[in-house]
């Protein structure tokens, strides 16, 4: 009953509440959108890792090493890239 009185009496109050709701919704959505773009960028390390594996099994160790280095640069927490890089360096006889 009071809510109906406010709507009829003061239309500006409803508009203000509507604007507050829109602002709140935008503040919730914006971080989600910005994080989605960040994940798209970081997912490319998998492509470099897969590319390195293809080069490795084809015997192209120099190209595999470059791909693994790119994968490590994009995601230094992915341990498998380091392991494959070690195997590649071993095949290149680079033990130092």
OpenMM code with the backbone's topology and positions (N, CA, C; nanometers):
from openmm import Vec3, app, unit

residues = "UNK UNK UNK UNK UNK UNK UNK UNK UNK UNK UNK UNK UNK UNK UNK UNK UNK UNK UNK UNK UNK UNK UNK UNK UNK UNK UNK UNK UNK UNK UNK UNK UNK UNK UNK UNK UNK UNK UNK UNK UNK UNK UNK UNK UNK UNK UNK UNK UNK UNK UNK UNK UNK UNK UNK UNK UNK UNK UNK UNK UNK UNK UNK UNK UNK UNK UNK UNK UNK UNK UNK UNK UNK UNK UNK UNK UNK UNK UNK UNK UNK UNK UNK UNK UNK UNK UNK UNK UNK UNK UNK UNK UNK UNK UNK UNK".split()
positions = [
    Vec3(0.0828, -0.1184, 0.0000),
    Vec3(0.0000, 0.0000, 0.0000),
    Vec3(0.0879, 0.1257, 0.0000),
    Vec3(0.1887, 0.1282, 0.0836),
    Vec3(0.2789, 0.2435, 0.0864),
    Vec3(0.3560, 0.2517, -0.0446),
    Vec3(0.3973, 0.1344, -0.0984),
    Vec3(0.4720, 0.1320, -0.2238),
    Vec3(0.3888, 0.1900, -0.3380),
    Vec3(0.2597, 0.1556, -0.3433),
    Vec3(0.1722, 0.2109, -0.4465),
    Vec3(0.1576, 0.3616, -0.4313),
    Vec3(0.1536, 0.4082, -0.3102),
    Vec3(0.1438, 0.5522, -0.2863),
    Vec3(0.2689, 0.6235, -0.3377),
    Vec3(0.3858, 0.5649, -0.3122),
    Vec3(0.5106, 0.6278, -0.3576),
    Vec3(0.5156, 0.6318, -0.5096),
    Vec3(0.4750, 0.5240, -0.5751),
    Vec3(0.4772, 0.5213, -0.7220),
    Vec3(0.3843, 0.6274, -0.7788),
    Vec3(0.2649, 0.6374, -0.7254),
    Vec3(0.1698, 0.7351, -0.7773),
    Vec3(0.2129, 0.8771, -0.7444),
    Vec3(0.2652, 0.8966, -0.6258),
    Vec3(0.2975, 1.0311, -0.5817),
    Vec3(0.4277, 1.0813, -0.6429),
    Vec3(0.5328, 0.9995, -0.6375),
    Vec3(0.6643, 1.0447, -0.6819),
    Vec3(0.7209, 0.9485, -0.7861),
    Vec3(0.7015, 0.9769, -0.9104),
    Vec3(0.7523, 0.8932, -1.0181),
    Vec3(0.9045, 0.9005, -1.0261),
    Vec3(0.9647, 1.0094, -0.9826),
    Vec3(1.1101, 1.0228, -0.9866),
    Vec3(1.1778, 0.9206, -0.8963),
    Vec3(1.1103, 0.8825, -0.7862),
    Vec3(1.1663, 0.7826, -0.6951),
    Vec3(1.1785, 0.6466, -0.7651),
    Vec3(1.0794, 0.6107, -0.8431),
    Vec3(1.0834, 0.4848, -0.9182),
    Vec3(1.1963, 0.4894, -1.0200),
    Vec3(1.2103, 0.6008, -1.0875),
    Vec3(1.3186, 0.6148, -1.1845),
    Vec3(1.4548, 0.6052, -1.1167),
    Vec3(1.4672, 0.6638, -0.9998),
    Vec3(1.5925, 0.6565, -0.9259),
    Vec3(1.6239, 0.5124, -0.8858),
    Vec3(1.5247, 0.4404, -0.8395),
    Vec3(1.5457, 0.3003, -0.8032),
    Vec3(1.5823, 0.2172, -0.9260),
    Vec3(1.5200, 0.2444, -1.0383),
    Vec3(1.5509, 0.1743, -1.1628),
    Vec3(1.6953, 0.2012, -1.2041),
    Vec3(1.7406, 0.3243, -1.1925),
    Vec3(1.8789, 0.3572, -1.2265),
    Vec3(1.9774, 0.2901, -1.1311),
    Vec3(1.9424, 0.2836, -1.0042),
    Vec3(2.0283, 0.2143, -0.9075),
    Vec3(2.0397, 0.0659, -0.9427),
    Vec3(1.9281, 0.0069, -0.9817),
    Vec3(1.9301, -0.1340, -1.0208),
    Vec3(2.0183, -0.1554, -1.1431),
    Vec3(2.0070, -0.0697, -1.2430),
    Vec3(2.0902, -0.0827, -1.3628),
    Vec3(2.2381, -0.0661, -1.3308),
    Vec3(2.2701, 0.0297, -1.2478),
    Vec3(2.4094, 0.0512, -1.2084),
    Vec3(2.4633, -0.0703, -1.1334),
    Vec3(2.3858, -0.1238, -1.0439),
    Vec3(2.4268, -0.2431, -0.9698),
    Vec3(2.4484, -0.3613, -1.0645),
    Vec3(2.3590, -0.3790, -1.1613),
    Vec3(2.3731, -0.4885, -1.2577),
    Vec3(2.4987, -0.4715, -1.3424),
    Vec3(2.5265, -0.3497, -1.3851),
    Vec3(2.6473, -0.3246, -1.4642),
    Vec3(2.7732, -0.3499, -1.3827),
    Vec3(2.7713, -0.3120, -1.2567),
    Vec3(2.8872, -0.3360, -1.1709),
    Vec3(2.9115, -0.4849, -1.1483),
    Vec3(2.8069, -0.5641, -1.1522),
    Vec3(2.8237, -0.7087, -1.1388),
    Vec3(2.8711, -0.7730, -1.2683),
    Vec3(2.8225, -0.7239, -1.3817),
    Vec3(2.8531, -0.7849, -1.5114),
    Vec3(2.9916, -0.7463, -1.5610),
    Vec3(3.0358, -0.6254, -1.5379),
    Vec3(3.1634, -0.5782, -1.5927),
    Vec3(3.2830, -0.6644, -1.5529),
    Vec3(3.2994, -0.7011, -1.4262),
    Vec3(3.4148, -0.7876, -1.3925),
    Vec3(3.4089, -0.9241, -1.4603),
    Vec3(3.2884, -0.9771, -1.4789),
    Vec3(3.2761, -1.1063, -1.5455),
    Vec3(3.3218, -1.0983, -1.6903),
    Vec3(3.2883, -0.9894, -1.7575),
    Vec3(3.3282, -0.9726, -1.8970),
    Vec3(3.4788, -0.9549, -1.9074),
    Vec3(3.5375, -0.8766, -1.8208),
    Vec3(3.6815, -0.8530, -1.8282),
    Vec3(3.7598, -0.9796, -1.7955),
    Vec3(3.7112, -1.0635, -1.7053),
    Vec3(3.7791, -1.1892, -1.6748),
    Vec3(3.7677, -1.2864, -1.7907),
    Vec3(3.6564, -1.2846, -1.8612),
    Vec3(3.6400, -1.3748, -1.9746),
    Vec3(3.7452, -1.3476, -2.0806),
    Vec3(3.7755, -1.2241, -2.1059),
    Vec3(3.8786, -1.1915, -2.2039),
    Vec3(4.0153, -1.2379, -2.1557),
    Vec3(4.0411, -1.2260, -2.0287),
    Vec3(4.1708, -1.2689, -1.9754),
    Vec3(4.1885, -1.4189, -1.9912),
    Vec3(4.0822, -1.4964, -1.9703),
    Vec3(4.0944, -1.6400, -1.9874),
    Vec3(4.1183, -1.6764, -2.1326),
    Vec3(4.0584, -1.6044, -2.2256),
    Vec3(4.0815, -1.6311, -2.3670),
    Vec3(4.2279, -1.6138, -2.4020),
    Vec3(4.2899, -1.5111, -2.3473),
    Vec3(4.4306, -1.4858, -2.3766),
    Vec3(4.5179, -1.5946, -2.3157),
    Vec3(4.4900, -1.6349, -2.1929),
    Vec3(4.5765, -1.7320, -2.1257),
    Vec3(4.5586, -1.8730, -2.1807),
    Vec3(4.4479, -1.9016, -2.2485),
    Vec3(4.4272, -2.0343, -2.3047),
    Vec3(4.5185, -2.0623, -2.4232),
    Vec3(4.5810, -1.9611, -2.4795),
    Vec3(4.6663, -1.9841, -2.5956),
    Vec3(4.7929, -2.0603, -2.5592),
    Vec3(4.8286, -2.0673, -2.4321),
    Vec3(4.9474, -2.1449, -2.3948),
    Vec3(4.9274, -2.2922, -2.4275),
    Vec3(4.8041, -2.3405, -2.4212),
    Vec3(4.7753, -2.4798, -2.4562),
    Vec3(4.8046, -2.5042, -2.6041),
    Vec3(4.7714, -2.4065, -2.6866),
    Vec3(4.7987, -2.4210, -2.8301),
    Vec3(4.9487, -2.4311, -2.8560),
    Vec3(5.0268, -2.3482, -2.7877),
    Vec3(5.1723, -2.3563, -2.8033),
    Vec3(5.2251, -2.4897, -2.7502),
    Vec3(5.1678, -2.5367, -2.6421),
    Vec3(5.2097, -2.6655, -2.5871),
    Vec3(5.1808, -2.7781, -2.6869),
    Vec3(5.0605, -2.7784, -2.7435),
    Vec3(5.0236, -2.8812, -2.8417),
    Vec3(5.1113, -2.8722, -2.9660),
    Vec3(5.1382, -2.7491, -3.0088),
    Vec3(5.2248, -2.7287, -3.1242),
    Vec3(5.3648, -2.7839, -3.0954),
    Vec3(5.4149, -2.7588, -2.9755),
    Vec3(5.5455, -2.8119, -2.9361),
    Vec3(5.5474, -2.9636, -2.9376),
    Vec3(5.4397, -3.0262, -2.8922),
    Vec3(5.4320, -3.1727, -2.8928),
    Vec3(5.4339, -3.2265, -3.0356),
    Vec3(5.3636, -3.1593, -3.1260),
    Vec3(5.3650, -3.2024, -3.2670),
    Vec3(5.5056, -3.1939, -3.3250),
    Vec3(5.5730, -3.0831, -3.2973),
    Vec3(5.7102, -3.0685, -3.3461),
    Vec3(5.8023, -3.1728, -3.2826),
    Vec3(5.7829, -3.1979, -3.1560),
    Vec3(5.8676, -3.2941, -3.0849),
    Vec3(5.8555, -3.4330, -3.1483),
    Vec3(5.7316, -3.4778, -3.1694),
    Vec3(5.7113, -3.6122, -3.2249),
    Vec3(5.7469, -3.6194, -3.3726),
    Vec3(5.7570, -3.5042, -3.4384),
    Vec3(5.8033, -3.5014, -3.5777),
    Vec3(5.9559, -3.4935, -3.5857),
    Vec3(6.0204, -3.4817, -3.4699),
    Vec3(6.1658, -3.4749, -3.4673),
    Vec3(6.2218, -3.3360, -3.4917),
    Vec3(6.1361, -3.2345, -3.4922),
    Vec3(6.1791, -3.0953, -3.5123),
    Vec3(6.1974, -3.0314, -3.3746),
    Vec3(6.3069, -3.0645, -3.3107),
    Vec3(6.3278, -3.0270, -3.1712),
    Vec3(6.3492, -2.8769, -3.1515),
    Vec3(6.4117, -2.8108, -3.2488),
    Vec3(6.4316, -2.6656, -3.2356),
    Vec3(6.2977, -2.5914, -3.2324),
    Vec3(6.2074, -2.6316, -3.3225),
    Vec3(6.0751, -2.5680, -3.3249),
    Vec3(5.9942, -2.6053, -3.2003),
    Vec3(6.0099, -2.7278, -3.1549),
    Vec3(5.9398, -2.7702, -3.0332),
    Vec3(5.9857, -2.6877, -2.9139),
    Vec3(6.1160, -2.6637, -2.9059),
    Vec3(6.1702, -2.5847, -2.7951),
    Vec3(6.1141, -2.4427, -2.7957),
    Vec3(6.1037, -2.3830, -2.9132),
    Vec3(6.0466, -2.2478, -2.9232),
    Vec3(5.9005, -2.2467, -2.8774),
    Vec3(5.8254, -2.3475, -2.9176),
    Vec3(5.6842, -2.3538, -2.8781),
    Vec3(5.6694, -2.3732, -2.7276),
    Vec3(5.7507, -2.4593, -2.6695),
    Vec3(5.7439, -2.4801, -2.5245),
    Vec3(5.7839, -2.3540, -2.4490),
    Vec3(5.8818, -2.2824, -2.4994),
    Vec3(5.9218, -2.1568, -2.4343),
    Vec3(5.8089, -2.0542, -2.4375),
    Vec3(5.7353, -2.0487, -2.5490),
    Vec3(5.6207, -1.9565, -2.5571),
    Vec3(5.5111, -1.9981, -2.4593),
    Vec3(5.4875, -2.1289, -2.4495),
    Vec3(5.3857, -2.1782, -2.3560),
    Vec3(5.4244, -2.1450, -2.2122),
    Vec3(5.5518, -2.1600, -2.1797),
    Vec3(5.5990, -2.1290, -2.0440),
    Vec3(5.5887, -1.9801, -2.0154),
    Vec3(5.6165, -1.8996, -2.1159),
    Vec3(5.6069, -1.7545, -2.0970),
    Vec3(5.4624, -1.7122, -2.0691),
    Vec3(5.3665, -1.7745, -2.1380),
    Vec3(5.2259, -1.7389, -2.1189),
    Vec3(5.1686, -1.7950, -1.9887),
    Vec3(5.2138, -1.9137, -1.9498),
    Vec3(5.1641, -1.9734, -1.8251),
    Vec3(5.2780, -2.0469, -1.7557),
    Vec3(5.3507, -1.9783, -1.6691),
    Vec3(5.4646, -2.0411, -1.6019),
    Vec3(5.4250, -2.1456, -1.4969),
    Vec3(5.2976, -2.1628, -1.4695),
    Vec3(5.2519, -2.2599, -1.3696),
    Vec3(5.2162, -2.3956, -1.4295),
    Vec3(5.2255, -2.4098, -1.5606),
    Vec3(5.1911, -2.5357, -1.6273),
    Vec3(5.3160, -2.6230, -1.6341),
    Vec3(5.3256, -2.7187, -1.5415),
    Vec3(5.4477, -2.7979, -1.5234),
    Vec3(5.4797, -2.8862, -1.6431),
    Vec3(5.3785, -2.9296, -1.7151),
    Vec3(5.4022, -3.0202, -1.8272),
    Vec3(5.4881, -2.9548, -1.9356),
    Vec3(5.4758, -2.8240, -1.9513),
    Vec3(5.5594, -2.7536, -2.0495),
    Vec3(5.7069, -2.7640, -2.0128),
    Vec3(5.7370, -2.7527, -1.8839),
    Vec3(5.8756, -2.7651, -1.8384),
    Vec3(5.9285, -2.9072, -1.8621),
    Vec3(5.8443, -3.0064, -1.8357),
    Vec3(5.8864, -3.1453, -1.8542),
    Vec3(5.9169, -3.1733, -2.0011),
    Vec3(5.8293, -3.1275, -2.0888),
    Vec3(5.8506, -3.1493, -2.2321),
    Vec3(5.9708, -3.0705, -2.2825),
    Vec3(5.9904, -2.9530, -2.2268),
    Vec3(6.1083, -2.8739, -2.2639),
    Vec3(6.2352, -2.9486, -2.2239),
    Vec3(6.2336, -3.0108, -2.1070),
    Vec3(6.3489, -3.0888, -2.0627),
    Vec3(6.3788, -3.2051, -2.1554),
    Vec3(6.2750, -3.2755, -2.1986),
    Vec3(6.2946, -3.3859, -2.2930),
    Vec3(6.3481, -3.3358, -2.4267),
    Vec3(6.2980, -3.2219, -2.4696),
    Vec3(6.3438, -3.1639, -2.5957),
    Vec3(6.4907, -3.1248, -2.5863),
    Vec3(6.5280, -3.0605, -2.4773),
    Vec3(6.6686, -3.0227, -2.4584),
    Vec3(6.7581, -3.1462, -2.4510),
    Vec3(6.7072, -3.2532, -2.3929),
    Vec3(6.7833, -3.3775, -2.3863),
    Vec3(6.8079, -3.4340, -2.5265),
    Vec3(6.7072, -3.4282, -2.6107),
    Vec3(6.7232, -3.4762, -2.7484),
    Vec3(6.8147, -3.3868, -2.8303),
    Vec3(6.8223, -3.2602, -2.7926),
    Vec3(6.9143, -3.1681, -2.8606),
    Vec3(7.0556, -3.1764, -2.8014),
    Vec3(7.0731, -3.2611, -2.7009),
    Vec3(7.2028, -3.2789, -2.6333),
    Vec3(7.2500, -3.1503, -2.5662),
    Vec3(7.1533, -3.0725, -2.5167),
    Vec3(7.1854, -2.9499, -2.4426),
    Vec3(7.1610, -2.9788, -2.2947),
    Vec3(7.2641, -3.0211, -2.2267),
    Vec3(7.2505, -3.0646, -2.0884),
    Vec3(7.2845, -2.9567, -1.9864),
    Vec3(7.3232, -2.8396, -2.0310),
    Vec3(7.3617, -2.7365, -1.9347),
    Vec3(7.2532, -2.6387, -1.9071),
] * unit.nanometer
topology = app.Topology()
chain = topology.addChain("A")
for resn in residues:
    res = topology.addResidue(resn, chain)
    for name in ("N", "CA", "C"):
        topology.addAtom(name, app.Element.getBySymbol(name[0]), res)
